[in-house]
Amino acid sequence: MASPPPFFFLIFLSIVTAVKLPLTHFSHNTDQSPNNDPYLALRRLADSSITRAQQLKQPSSIKPNEDPLFASSSAAVKSPLTPKSYGGYSVSLSFGTPSQTIPFVFDTGSSLVWFPCTSRYLCSGCNFPGLDPTRISKFVPKDSSSSRVIGCQNPKCRFLFGSDVKCRGCHPSTRNCTVACPPYILQYGLGSTAGILLSETLNFADLTVPDFVIGCSILSTRQPAGIAGFGRGPESVPSQMNLKRFSHCLVSRRFDDTKVSTDLDLDTGSGHKTGSKTPGLSYTPFRNNPNASSNAAFLEYYYLSLRRIYVGSKRVKVPYKLLAPGPDGNGGSIVDSGSTFTFMERPVFELVAEEFAAQMSNYSREKELEKITGLGPCFNISGEGSVTVPELTFEFKGGAKMELPLSNYFTLVGSVDSVCLTVVSDNTVSTAGGGRRGPAIILGSFQQQNYHVEYDLENDRFGFARKKCSP
């Protein structure tokens, strides 16, 4: 593959306070046609949630593809999010001079922002239903006067590669080395992407962010859209924009086939007083992983202090070692917009599933449906005038309770005859001897729908409240 051409640029700055971005339900692998198999769609969704969890639990480090600020003075910018089908949510961002607008998957479980880049971008394995790989939105650096390749000695090269980045062809004592930052390879649960780091201008209607580090991906597998990383790493959108907080309200999937959208709010300045709370929200503090040094990804995740899980009025007795990250860094709970269904490590999931089965024992289990969809437990509710389902509640440190509405944790499958729990697990069994890896519980986007969710970065806490997210 030919090397991309050199890029040249000019940078400018304007000052504003808050940005609102539209969030759209992003779907590249779900065919919503009448002939689409609903069981297959759910199976894909369950499998992708599990694969995503496996990637978050055992992330591959960002590595070179080679051998062996911005501060603003004011309050909020908005951009829309719109659901179209099952899958991740999408947000459009504009980069370059003049601006080129590209859709990105909104992801709080990773930090790098990258887009399909150059007219030669190649996406292998991207022949998804409803997607033409030749029509993928691409950023073209040669059309932007503000594009430049990040040099190997640029401190921002260390965002991905750390302080020991190797600048091949340059002696460590050489100043103004012209060698570029090494190409990167990122491995995701379902695919990968590779490219080079650029410095670009991120543009909003009333705000310009210069020198923004972004990945210019030249080659990907099963990644037809870029990813906007909103994690805690230095290369993420919140870090590079120095956000005080960001928030969203994910629209219910019953609007899958409409253009309904809500806003992703980016608070870049003094819209809130330090320590102030958004009225109506319940808060719980973020927590640190005690052994983040064992895996750089642990520094990117938003860990929550989940204390208790209830099914109905019954507390599920989950061992504390699973609810909180241990001295080895494993275990604990994170919140992740890039996961669809909430993931629970097998010992946690079995306790929760068994409690649902016990409290819904008057309905017959649909074991075959569980095998087909990858969800469970599933129950046959045919002929029932009304159905009683126990509430699923997550209680966090500080007493904040997320009492989920039924539509956030059970779904009708195929017809009105069956319902399935939309929480997933894999076959990994935790052991006291260290079999666990990464977070034990991942709170996905399906369980967050119709909630106002706030990442209060200034005060290091997570806020939420039930809210009808449709306009």
VENRA-V108468 format. One record per backbone hydrogen bond with DSSP energy under -0.5 kcal/mol. NH is the residue of the N-H (numbers start at 0). CO is the residue of the C=O. If there is no record, write none. Layout:
NH:CO
NH:CO
This chain:
13:207
17:75
18:76
18:265
19:76
19:77
20:77
20:263
21:78
22:261
23:80
23:89
24:81
25:23
25:87
30:28
31:29
35:32
37:35
40:36
41:37
42:38
43:39
44:40
45:41
46:42
47:43
48:44
49:45
50:46
51:47
52:48
53:49
54:50
55:51
56:52
57:53
58:55
62:184
64:182
65:63
70:68
71:267
73:15
75:17
76:17
76:265
77:18
77:19
78:19
78:20
79:20
79:21
80:21
80:261
82:259
83:84
89:23
90:103
91:21
92:101
93:202
94:92
94:99
95:200
99:94
101:92
103:90
104:225
105:88
106:104
106:227
109:106
113:111
113:226
114:214
116:216
117:138
120:117
121:217
123:121
123:219
125:122
127:125
130:127
132:130
134:131
135:132
138:115
140:138
142:139
143:140
144:96
146:7
146:143
147:198
148:6
149:196
151:178
153:150
156:153
157:153
157:154
158:155
159:156
160:156
161:157
164:161
166:164
167:165
169:166
173:170
180:149
183:194
184:62
185:192
187:185
187:190
191:220
192:185
193:218
194:183
195:215
197:213
198:147
199:197
199:211
201:199
201:208
202:93
202:200
203:206
206:203
207:13
208:201
209:207
211:199
213:197
214:112
215:195
216:114
216:214
217:193
218:193
219:121
220:191
221:123
225:102
226:113
227:104
228:226
229:106
230:109
231:299
235:232
236:228
239:235
240:236
241:237
241:238
242:237
243:266
244:266
245:454
246:264
247:452
249:450
254:251
255:252
257:254
261:22
261:80
263:20
263:78
264:246
264:262
265:18
265:76
266:244
266:264
267:16
267:74
268:74
275:272
280:277
281:463
283:461
285:459
286:302
291:288
293:290
294:291
297:294
298:295
299:296
300:296
301:334
302:286
302:300
303:332
304:284
305:303
306:304
306:394
307:394
308:315
309:392
310:313
311:309
311:390
313:310
314:312
315:308
316:314
317:315
321:318
322:318
323:319
325:329
328:325
330:437
331:321
332:303
333:440
334:301
335:442
338:335
341:421
342:441
343:423
344:439
345:427
347:344
348:344
349:345
350:346
351:347
352:348
353:349
354:350
355:351
356:352
357:353
358:354
359:355
360:357
362:359
363:379
365:377
366:364
369:365
370:366
371:367
372:368
373:369
375:420
378:418
379:363
380:378
380:416
381:416
383:380
384:382
388:386
392:309
392:390
393:401
394:307
394:392
395:399
396:304
398:395
401:393
402:400
403:391
403:401
407:404
408:405
409:405
410:419
412:417
413:411
414:412
417:414
418:378
419:410
420:376
421:408
422:420
423:341
429:427
433:430
434:430
435:430
439:331
440:331
441:342
442:333
443:441
444:338
445:339
447:444
448:444
448:445
449:249
450:447
451:464
452:247
452:450
453:462
454:245
455:453
455:460
456:243
456:454
457:243
460:455
461:283
462:453
463:281
464:451
466:449
468:466
